[in-house]
């Protein structure tokens, strides 16, 4: 089923790519009985590999989720910043109701396993580099020989070949400019991380909607 997205909340391609890159921890869902398999995994987005790019990830071999990969399409759900919006921020609060602003993407595609351990190792190196590079003392994978082989055997690497992306940026684009500015100010005043991040996304993607 596609994501319900009113026209005002349809994002530009650049915003979707930013969402996938800046918020990589996704909920991966694969259908099957008696209920769908659901895992929470960091996924690397690449623009190459198929018409719409691909997502790369891994999970524990002990997790039965990967055994569901095959002909059925999976969906990876990415959540960006989100925050409560108070009607008190609007110019006419008496005629408004509370709502929630958010950014989300549903990435659909078929998943194929990485059969070569070298591919899985390259993925691990890429992820370690991404998340350790900015640290004062970056950690590096130092296992070799049999310990490395055992570690690689304990995980399953995979690629999700993207078939389509349904994305939604609900950032008060359906309000007038004055109300959007008021919401941005209200979110910044609330001060918690997701509220400030939501205000930043509104500044970039909704102020001139």
Number of C-alpha atoms within 10 A of each C-alpha: 4 10 12 10 14 11 10 16 19 15 20 12 11 8 17 21 15 12 20 24 15 11 16 19 18 20 17 21 19 22 16 11 7 6 8 13 19 15 17 13 15 19 25 20 18 17 12 11 13 12 11 14 15 23 23 21 20 20 18 15 15 10 12 12 18 21 11 18 20 13 10 12 18 26 24 25 22 24 19 22 20 22 21 16 20 16 17 15 19 21 14 10 13 9 8 13 11 11 12 12 19 20 22 22 23 22 23 22 22 18 24 16 18 17 11 9 15 11 13 22 17 11 19 17 13 12 17 15 15 11 11 13 13 9 8 7 8 11 12 11 11 7 11 10 7 9 11 14 13 12 13 18 14 12 16 19 24 22 20 27 24 25 17 15 19 18 25 23 28 24 28 24 21 15 15 14 15 11 20 25 19 15 26 24 14 19 23 18 12 13 12 11 14 18 23 21 18 25 29 16 21 24 15 12 17 24 19 11 16
